[in-house]
């Protein structure tokens, strides 16, 4: 008897379950420790079933990253709508950034710890990743235009991103053990990152 065709809802539901299990197992075992056979065993299906939905393991994690960046971009856009003032908006973006990483630490690690897919390596960020970046880049540009910040807006946006991501990465790696926690540092970091600084001489990195 031929196997009944799956509805699109069934396909989408299984893909979501497979990605959720892969995300959790990534947190527990790392990328190398995730296999399609192990995913199938946990989902109670045959070892070949995942291949009906994804070409390989990389395709699964590409899907996880894509969906995670979509949620992240949504969170950034929602935070940006909270206030018209550029500096207040950047504070809101920073807090939303940290909140997303705390709410979805496994997805966040996959977003930033795994290398890009071959298609992504061929060009710049696109899709939802680019959408999330554009919110931050535009807001920094607005702050520069308003006279709240001084400098090249693209460079300042990168520096702001580095500050927030660096704090989050240290927290997720459980490295903030020297007397200050993430909660202690978020607001001082945002205040410091968004304070105009005098220009310094450009010394090359050796």
C-alpha positions as CSV (number, residue, x, y, z in Angstrom):
1,X,0.0,0.0,0.0
2,X,1.5,3.4,-1.0
3,X,2.5,5.7,1.8
4,X,0.0,8.6,2.2
5,X,1.2,11.9,1.0
6,X,2.1,14.4,3.7
7,X,0.3,17.7,3.9
8,X,2.3,20.9,3.9
9,X,1.4,21.4,7.5
10,X,2.8,17.9,8.3
11,X,6.0,18.8,6.4
12,X,6.4,22.1,8.1
13,X,5.7,20.6,11.6
14,X,8.3,17.9,11.1
15,X,10.9,20.4,9.8
16,X,10.3,22.6,12.9
17,X,10.6,19.6,15.2
18,X,13.8,18.5,13.5
19,X,15.3,22.0,13.7
20,X,14.4,22.3,17.4
21,X,16.0,19.0,18.3
22,X,19.1,20.0,16.3
23,X,19.3,23.3,18.1
24,X,19.2,21.6,21.5
25,X,21.7,18.9,20.6
26,X,24.0,21.6,19.2
27,X,24.0,23.2,22.7
28,X,24.7,19.8,24.3
29,X,27.2,18.3,21.9
30,X,28.4,21.0,19.5
31,X,28.1,20.9,15.7
32,X,30.2,17.8,15.2
33,X,28.1,16.0,17.8
34,X,24.9,16.4,15.9
35,X,24.1,13.6,13.4
36,X,21.0,13.0,11.3
37,X,20.9,9.4,12.7
38,X,20.8,10.8,16.3
39,X,18.2,13.3,15.3
40,X,16.1,10.6,13.7
41,X,16.4,8.3,16.8
42,X,15.2,11.1,19.1
43,X,12.3,11.9,16.9
44,X,11.4,8.2,16.7
45,X,11.6,7.9,12.9
46,X,13.8,6.0,10.5
47,X,17.4,7.1,9.9
48,X,16.6,8.1,6.4
49,X,13.5,10.2,7.2
50,X,15.4,13.5,7.8
51,X,16.8,13.3,4.3
52,X,13.3,13.6,3.0
53,X,13.2,17.2,4.5
54,X,16.8,18.3,4.4
55,X,19.7,17.5,2.1
56,X,22.2,17.2,5.0
57,X,23.1,18.5,8.4
58,X,24.4,21.8,7.1
59,X,21.0,22.4,5.5
60,X,19.3,21.9,8.8
61,X,21.5,24.4,10.6
62,X,21.1,26.8,7.7
63,X,17.4,26.7,8.3
64,X,17.9,27.2,12.0
65,X,20.1,30.3,11.3
66,X,17.6,31.7,8.8
67,X,14.6,31.3,11.2
68,X,16.6,32.7,14.1
69,X,17.7,35.8,12.2
70,X,14.1,36.4,11.2
71,X,13.0,36.4,14.9
72,X,16.0,38.5,15.8
73,X,15.3,41.1,13.0
74,X,11.6,41.2,14.2
75,X,12.8,41.9,17.7
76,X,15.1,44.7,16.6
77,X,12.5,46.3,14.4
78,X,10.0,46.2,17.2
79,X,12.5,47.8,19.6
80,X,13.3,50.5,17.0
81,X,9.6,51.5,16.8
82,X,9.6,52.2,20.6
83,X,11.0,55.7,20.4
84,X,11.8,58.3,17.7
85,X,14.9,59.7,19.6
86,X,18.0,58.0,18.0
87,X,20.0,57.6,21.2
88,X,17.0,56.2,23.2
89,X,16.3,54.0,20.2
90,X,19.9,52.6,20.3
91,X,19.5,51.9,24.0
92,X,16.3,50.0,23.2
93,X,18.1,48.1,20.4
94,X,20.9,47.1,22.7
95,X,18.5,45.9,25.4
96,X,16.4,44.0,22.8
97,X,19.6,42.4,21.5
98,X,20.6,41.2,24.9
99,X,17.1,40.0,25.7
100,X,17.0,37.9,22.5
101,X,20.3,36.2,23.3
102,X,19.1,35.4,26.8
103,X,15.7,34.1,25.6
104,X,17.2,32.0,22.8
105,X,20.9,31.3,23.7
106,X,21.1,28.1,21.6
107,X,19.8,29.8,18.5
108,X,22.0,32.8,19.2
109,X,25.1,30.7,19.3
110,X,24.2,29.0,16.0
111,X,23.6,32.4,14.4
112,X,27.1,33.7,15.3
113,X,29.3,30.7,16.1
114,X,28.6,28.6,12.9
115,X,30.2,29.7,9.7
116,X,28.0,30.9,6.8
117,X,26.8,28.6,4.2
118,X,28.6,28.5,0.8
119,X,26.0,30.8,-0.7
120,X,26.5,33.3,2.1
121,X,30.2,33.2,1.8
122,X,29.9,34.4,-1.8
123,X,28.4,37.7,-0.8
124,X,27.4,40.0,1.9
125,X,24.7,39.5,4.6
126,X,21.3,39.3,3.1
127,X,17.7,38.5,4.0
128,X,16.8,38.7,7.7
129,X,20.5,39.0,8.8
130,X,20.8,42.2,6.6
131,X,17.4,43.4,7.9
132,X,18.6,43.2,11.5
133,X,21.8,45.0,10.7
134,X,20.0,47.7,8.8
135,X,18.0,48.6,11.8
136,X,21.1,49.2,13.9
137,X,23.0,50.9,11.0
138,X,20.1,53.3,10.2
139,X,19.6,54.2,13.9
140,X,23.3,55.0,14.3
141,X,23.1,57.1,11.1
142,X,20.1,59.0,12.6
143,X,22.1,59.7,15.8
144,X,25.0,61.0,13.7
145,X,22.7,63.2,11.7
146,X,21.2,64.6,14.9
147,X,24.6,65.4,16.3
148,X,24.3,62.9,19.1
149,X,27.3,60.8,17.9
150,X,30.4,61.8,15.9
151,X,32.1,59.8,13.2
152,X,31.4,57.5,10.3
153,X,28.0,55.9,11.0
154,X,29.0,52.5,9.5
155,X,32.1,52.3,11.7
156,X,30.1,53.4,14.7
157,X,27.4,50.8,14.0
158,X,30.0,48.1,13.8
159,X,31.6,49.2,17.1
160,X,28.2,49.3,18.8
161,X,27.5,45.8,17.6
162,X,30.9,44.6,18.8
163,X,30.2,46.0,22.2
164,X,26.8,44.4,22.7
165,X,27.8,41.1,21.1
166,X,31.0,40.9,23.1
167,X,29.2,41.3,26.3
168,X,26.6,38.7,25.3
169,X,29.3,36.2,24.1
170,X,31.2,36.5,27.4
171,X,28.0,35.8,29.3
172,X,26.9,32.8,27.2
173,X,30.4,31.4,27.6
174,X,30.1,31.8,31.4
175,X,33.2,34.0,31.5
176,X,31.8,36.9,33.5
177,X,33.2,35.7,36.8
178,X,35.4,38.6,37.7
179,X,33.0,40.6,39.9
180,X,30.5,41.9,37.3
181,X,27.6,40.1,35.8
182,X,25.7,40.7,32.6
183,X,23.0,42.6,34.5
184,X,25.7,44.8,36.1
185,X,27.3,45.7,32.8
186,X,24.4,46.1,30.2
187,X,23.5,49.7,31.0
188,X,27.0,51.0,31.7
189,X,28.1,49.4,28.4
190,X,25.3,51.1,26.5
191,X,26.0,54.4,28.1
192,X,29.7,54.2,27.3
193,X,29.2,52.9,23.8
194,X,26.9,55.8,23.0
195,X,29.0,58.6,24.4
196,X,30.9,60.7,21.9
197,X,34.6,60.2,22.2
198,X,37.4,62.4,21.0
199,X,39.2,61.3,17.8
200,X,42.4,59.3,18.4
201,X,45.4,59.0,16.1
202,X,45.2,56.0,13.8
203,X,47.9,53.7,14.8
204,X,48.2,50.6,12.6
205,X,47.7,47.2,14.2
206,X,51.0,45.3,14.3
